[in-house]
């Protein structure tokens, strides 16, 4: 009886061996990354043309490199000279652009702008973010666009642009700051002497000196130390 059970266990293990581990990796937070040149993941060079990419990983392509992220039901092309964070069911564009082809509702965000398929049907779209302006093209299927102020629908075959930030004044200020030369970090607002820590330390010091003076004054003068 024992030998029969052992044989069944061995048979099951042998059946599992021919299947690649990737078939069991059904986690939507993991995908396969393919590159045709030099690219970086989290600041480190991609060791080979094909590797895994996980949710939270930051992918950067060089000016002459295109990368592809493939998962079940979706294919994403990261354009040249782009910086994109892979987040499983969505991608965050820091700079550059990407092309999304999906039947799984993969979305793309750039600043406050979020672009997602309007339905579960196969959808293809482009999103690029350069100098604070987001350009969106609906190649196949309709898109839903939310920019922090309103949500609208972009029909198949149409394109539009949005500002990266819904706060126009803040966005304008950020652009100006980016143009400034790098210099010393600005001083904290109000100065260091106005900070809560500095006020607390100063107050403690004053109380300590006051208590010391009172204690010294309470000690009676002695003949050996009349003062």
Beta strands, then each sheet from edge to edge (+ up, - down):
strand 1: 30-35
strand 2: 39-41
strand 3: 44-45
strand 4: 50-54
strand 5: 58-61
strand 6: 67-71
strand 7: 74-78
strand 8: 83-86
strand 9: 90-102
strand 10: 107-110
strand 11: 113-117
strand 12: 123-130
strand 13: 133-140
strand 14: 143-146
strand 15: 151-154
strand 16: 159-163
sheet 1: 3+ 2- 5+ 8- 9+ 7- 6+ 1- 4+
sheet 2: 3+ 2- 5+ 8- 9+ 10+ 11- 14+ 15-
sheet 3: 3+ 2- 5+ 8- 9+ 12- 13+ 16-
end
